[in-house]
Amino acid sequence: MTNRDDQQEDQDPREGLAEEGLLSPLIEDWRAIYIENYAPWFDLARDVNRYATWLFQEHQDAGNGGPANAQAPTAVRMYGRAMNAFAASVMLAERAMAIEAAGAVRAIYEVGFWLSLLATDPLKALEALEVDEHDNAIQREALLREEHPTDAAVIAASLKREAHHVSKLAKRKSLSIKKIAKTMPKRSGYLEYRLASAFYGHLSSSSLDGLKKRNGKGGVTNTLGPFETEIPKALSFALDAMLRSTRYFEVMMKESRQPDRLDKAQRTLLDLQAAT
């Protein structure tokens, strides 16, 4: 790892992580170097975060006084989840934990899908969220009984809770992310979502490949990281997901005071992607 102004190769930085791994205080020292080396990417990430924070604060009381689970307050909470996931992704990328940074973007893409449905068909979206909650609760109760097959008290209490959720579910079916994405225009971000999930979010052969390092002897050495050269890829996914979610939230909140903010950020992202 070297600063781009330094032409001399340093010793393998992973040697400094021998005792504490990626929790080593050295990571905080290297963080400044990573940010400097990929300054355009991190500058854009922080610009998008500043706008997202302003947007959230301007509309965090949307729907105040009405039902807590109505369209507007639900959208605000969804967008808050996207903001938190985006911040986590950037913080991980700053420490060159690129695989984990890219894995964190799944939640941001999912927020974008839900916000799109919430904007175009709010009743369907709110019902789908309710159905999902009851469906998951029923599945959890079934798993609980499998774990305690001889405990009559646990089983009885579980069956009672399950009956409540079954009555609320009323034979309605959950709506998958794939089905939600199909309700959106083309280039919905579902492809990028699947790529991020397959290569980073899920435990897969592809995600494990990132932990292999050629050892110069014709073989490989397993490693924890950091993965500095993967920082742009991680931030590319995070920014793409956040810009999509932010655009949907903007539309829902009828926000137009900074009309060119997202378009400018999108153009910058495309330029960075083309240069990588």
Contacts in CASP RR format, 6 or more apart in sequence:
PFRMAT RR
TARGET T0000
AUTHOR 0000-0000-0000
METHOD contacts of the structure
MODEL  1
MTNRDDQQEDQDPREGLAEEGLLSPLIEDWRAIYIENYAPWFDLARDVNR
YATWLFQEHQDAGNGGPANAQAPTAVRMYGRAMNAFAASVMLAERAMAIE
AAGAVRAIYEVGFWLSLLATDPLKALEALEVDEHDNAIQREALLREEHPT
DAAVIAASLKREAHHVSKLAKRKSLSIKKIAKTMPKRSGYLEYRLASAFY
GHLSSSSLDGLKKRNGKGGVTNTLGPFETEIPKALSFALDAMLRSTRYFE
VMMKESRQPDRLDKAQRTLLDLQAAT
1 10 0 8 1.000
1 13 0 8 1.000
1 30 0 8 1.000
1 33 0 8 1.000
1 226 0 8 1.000
1 228 0 8 1.000
2 8 0 8 1.000
2 9 0 8 1.000
2 10 0 8 1.000
3 33 0 8 1.000
3 36 0 8 1.000
3 37 0 8 1.000
4 36 0 8 1.000
4 37 0 8 1.000
13 26 0 8 1.000
13 30 0 8 1.000
13 226 0 8 1.000
14 223 0 8 1.000
14 224 0 8 1.000
14 225 0 8 1.000
14 226 0 8 1.000
16 24 0 8 1.000
16 26 0 8 1.000
17 24 0 8 1.000
17 26 0 8 1.000
17 27 0 8 1.000
17 224 0 8 1.000
17 225 0 8 1.000
21 224 0 8 1.000
22 95 0 8 1.000
22 97 0 8 1.000
22 224 0 8 1.000
22 225 0 8 1.000
22 226 0 8 1.000
27 95 0 8 1.000
27 96 0 8 1.000
27 226 0 8 1.000
28 95 0 8 1.000
30 95 0 8 1.000
30 96 0 8 1.000
30 226 0 8 1.000
31 94 0 8 1.000
31 95 0 8 1.000
34 93 0 8 1.000
34 94 0 8 1.000
34 95 0 8 1.000
34 96 0 8 1.000
34 226 0 8 1.000
34 228 0 8 1.000
34 231 0 8 1.000
35 42 0 8 1.000
35 94 0 8 1.000
37 228 0 8 1.000
38 231 0 8 1.000
38 232 0 8 1.000
38 235 0 8 1.000
40 268 0 8 1.000
40 272 0 8 1.000
41 93 0 8 1.000
41 231 0 8 1.000
41 232 0 8 1.000
41 235 0 8 1.000
41 272 0 8 1.000
42 90 0 8 1.000
42 93 0 8 1.000
42 94 0 8 1.000
42 235 0 8 1.000
44 235 0 8 1.000
44 239 0 8 1.000
44 265 0 8 1.000
44 268 0 8 1.000
44 269 0 8 1.000
44 272 0 8 1.000
45 86 0 8 1.000
45 90 0 8 1.000
45 93 0 8 1.000
45 235 0 8 1.000
45 238 0 8 1.000
45 239 0 8 1.000
46 90 0 8 1.000
47 265 0 8 1.000
48 86 0 8 1.000
48 239 0 8 1.000
48 242 0 8 1.000
48 243 0 8 1.000
48 246 0 8 1.000
48 265 0 8 1.000
49 83 0 8 1.000
49 86 0 8 1.000
49 87 0 8 1.000
49 90 0 8 1.000
51 246 0 8 1.000
51 258 0 8 1.000
51 261 0 8 1.000
51 262 0 8 1.000
51 265 0 8 1.000
52 79 0 8 1.000
52 82 0 8 1.000
52 83 0 8 1.000
52 86 0 8 1.000
52 242 0 8 1.000
52 246 0 8 1.000
53 83 0 8 1.000
55 79 0 8 1.000
55 246 0 8 1.000
55 249 0 8 1.000
55 250 0 8 1.000
55 253 0 8 1.000
55 255 0 8 1.000
56 76 0 8 1.000
56 79 0 8 1.000
56 80 0 8 1.000
56 83 0 8 1.000
58 253 0 8 1.000
58 255 0 8 1.000
59 76 0 8 1.000
59 249 0 8 1.000
59 253 0 8 1.000
59 255 0 8 1.000
60 76 0 8 1.000
62 72 0 8 1.000
62 73 0 8 1.000
62 75 0 8 1.000
62 76 0 8 1.000
62 253 0 8 1.000
63 70 0 8 1.000
63 72 0 8 1.000
63 73 0 8 1.000
64 73 0 8 1.000
66 73 0 8 1.000
67 73 0 8 1.000
69 126 0 8 1.000
70 126 0 8 1.000
71 118 0 8 1.000
71 122 0 8 1.000
71 125 0 8 1.000
71 126 0 8 1.000
71 252 0 8 1.000
72 252 0 8 1.000
72 253 0 8 1.000
74 118 0 8 1.000
74 125 0 8 1.000
74 126 0 8 1.000
74 129 0 8 1.000
75 115 0 8 1.000
75 118 0 8 1.000
75 119 0 8 1.000
75 249 0 8 1.000
75 252 0 8 1.000
75 253 0 8 1.000
78 111 0 8 1.000
78 112 0 8 1.000
78 114 0 8 1.000
78 115 0 8 1.000
78 118 0 8 1.000
78 249 0 8 1.000
79 111 0 8 1.000
79 115 0 8 1.000
79 245 0 8 1.000
79 246 0 8 1.000
79 249 0 8 1.000
80 111 0 8 1.000
81 107 0 8 1.000
81 111 0 8 1.000
82 107 0 8 1.000
82 108 0 8 1.000
82 111 0 8 1.000
82 112 0 8 1.000
82 241 0 8 1.000
82 242 0 8 1.000
82 245 0 8 1.000
82 246 0 8 1.000
82 249 0 8 1.000
85 104 0 8 1.000
85 105 0 8 1.000
85 107 0 8 1.000
85 108 0 8 1.000
85 111 0 8 1.000
86 105 0 8 1.000
86 108 0 8 1.000
86 238 0 8 1.000
86 241 0 8 1.000
86 242 0 8 1.000
88 101 0 8 1.000
88 104 0 8 1.000
89 101 0 8 1.000
89 102 0 8 1.000
89 103 0 8 1.000
89 104 0 8 1.000
89 105 0 8 1.000
89 108 0 8 1.000
89 234 0 8 1.000
89 235 0 8 1.000
89 237 0 8 1.000
89 238 0 8 1.000
90 101 0 8 1.000
90 235 0 8 1.000
90 238 0 8 1.000
92 98 0 8 1.000
92 100 0 8 1.000
92 101 0 8 1.000
92 104 0 8 1.000
92 234 0 8 1.000
93 101 0 8 1.000
93 231 0 8 1.000
93 234 0 8 1.000
93 235 0 8 1.000
93 238 0 8 1.000
95 226 0 8 1.000
96 225 0 8 1.000
96 226 0 8 1.000
96 227 0 8 1.000
96 228 0 8 1.000
96 230 0 8 1.000
96 231 0 8 1.000
97 225 0 8 1.000
97 226 0 8 1.000
97 227 0 8 1.000
98 226 0 8 1.000
98 227 0 8 1.000
98 228 0 8 1.000
98 230 0 8 1.000
98 231 0 8 1.000
98 233 0 8 1.000
98 234 0 8 1.000
99 200 0 8 1.000
99 207 0 8 1.000
99 210 0 8 1.000
99 211 0 8 1.000
99 227 0 8 1.000
99 230 0 8 1.000
99 234 0 8 1.000
100 200 0 8 1.000
101 231 0 8 1.000
101 234 0 8 1.000
101 235 0 8 1.000
101 238 0 8 1.000
102 196 0 8 1.000
102 199 0 8 1.000
102 200 0 8 1.000
102 201 0 8 1.000
102 230 0 8 1.000
102 233 0 8 1.000
102 234 0 8 1.000
102 237 0 8 1.000
102 238 0 8 1.000
103 196 0 8 1.000
103 197 0 8 1.000
103 200 0 8 1.000
103 201 0 8 1.000
103 237 0 8 1.000
104 238 0 8 1.000
105 196 0 8 1.000
105 200 0 8 1.000
105 234 0 8 1.000
105 237 0 8 1.000
105 238 0 8 1.000
105 241 0 8 1.000
106 193 0 8 1.000
106 196 0 8 1.000
106 197 0 8 1.000
106 201 0 8 1.000
108 238 0 8 1.000
108 241 0 8 1.000
108 242 0 8 1.000
108 245 0 8 1.000
109 189 0 8 1.000
109 190 0 8 1.000
109 192 0 8 1.000
109 193 0 8 1.000
109 196 0 8 1.000
109 241 0 8 1.000
109 244 0 8 1.000
109 245 0 8 1.000
110 177 0 8 1.000
110 193 0 8 1.000
111 245 0 8 1.000
112 241 0 8 1.000
112 244 0 8 1.000
112 245 0 8 1.000
112 248 0 8 1.000
113 177 0 8 1.000
113 180 0 8 1.000
113 181 0 8 1.000
113 184 0 8 1.000
113 188 0 8 1.000
113 190 0 8 1.000
113 193 0 8 1.000
114 125 0 8 1.000
114 129 0 8 1.000
114 180 0 8 1.000
115 245 0 8 1.000
115 248 0 8 1.000
115 249 0 8 1.000
115 252 0 8 1.000
116 180 0 8 1.000
116 183 0 8 1.000
116 184 0 8 1.000
116 188 0 8 1.000
116 248 0 8 1.000
117 124 0 8 1.000
117 125 0 8 1.000
117 128 0 8 1.000
117 180 0 8 1.000
117 183 0 8 1.000
118 125 0 8 1.000
118 126 0 8 1.000
118 252 0 8 1.000
119 248 0 8 1.000
119 251 0 8 1.000
119 252 0 8 1.000
120 183 0 8 1.000
121 183 0 8 1.000
124 175 0 8 1.000
127 172 0 8 1.000
128 174 0 8 1.000
128 175 0 8 1.000
128 180 0 8 1.000
130 168 0 8 1.000
131 169 0 8 1.000
131 172 0 8 1.000
131 173 0 8 1.000
131 174 0 8 1.000
131 175 0 8 1.000
132 174 0 8 1.000
132 175 0 8 1.000
134 165 0 8 1.000
134 166 0 8 1.000
134 168 0 8 1.000
134 169 0 8 1.000
135 169 0 8 1.000
135 174 0 8 1.000
137 161 0 8 1.000
137 162 0 8 1.000
137 165 0 8 1.000
138 162 0 8 1.000
138 165 0 8 1.000
138 166 0 8 1.000
138 169 0 8 1.000
141 158 0 8 1.000
141 159 0 8 1.000
141 161 0 8 1.000
141 162 0 8 1.000
141 165 0 8 1.000
142 162 0 8 1.000
144 154 0 8 1.000
144 158 0 8 1.000
145 154 0 8 1.000
145 155 0 8 1.000
145 158 0 8 1.000
145 159 0 8 1.000
148 154 0 8 1.000
148 155 0 8 1.000
149 155 0 8 1.000
177 190 0 8 1.000
177 193 0 8 1.000
178 190 0 8 1.000
181 188 0 8 1.000
181 189 0 8 1.000
181 190 0 8 1.000
181 193 0 8 1.000
184 190 0 8 1.000
189 240 0 8 1.000
189 241 0 8 1.000
189 244 0 8 1.000
192 237 0 8 1.000
192 240 0 8 1.000
192 241 0 8 1.000
193 241 0 8 1.000
195 237 0 8 1.000
196 237 0 8 1.000
196 241 0 8 1.000
198 204 0 8 1.000
198 206 0 8 1.000
198 207 0 8 1.000
199 206 0 8 1.000
199 207 0 8 1.000
200 207 0 8 1.000
200 234 0 8 1.000
200 237 0 8 1.000
201 207 0 8 1.000
210 227 0 8 1.000
210 230 0 8 1.000
211 222 0 8 1.000
211 223 0 8 1.000
211 224 0 8 1.000
211 225 0 8 1.000
212 220 0 8 1.000
212 221 0 8 1.000
212 222 0 8 1.000
212 223 0 8 1.000
213 220 0 8 1.000
213 221 0 8 1.000
213 222 0 8 1.000
213 223 0 8 1.000
214 220 0 8 1.000
214 221 0 8 1.000
215 221 0 8 1.000
232 272 0 8 1.000
232 276 0 8 1.000
233 276 0 8 1.000
236 269 0 8 1.000
236 272 0 8 1.000
236 273 0 8 1.000
236 276 0 8 1.000
239 265 0 8 1.000
239 269 0 8 1.000
240 269 0 8 1.000
243 262 0 8 1.000
243 265 0 8 1.000
243 266 0 8 1.000
243 269 0 8 1.000
246 262 0 8 1.000
247 262 0 8 1.000
249 255 0 8 1.000
250 256 0 8 1.000
250 262 0 8 1.000
END
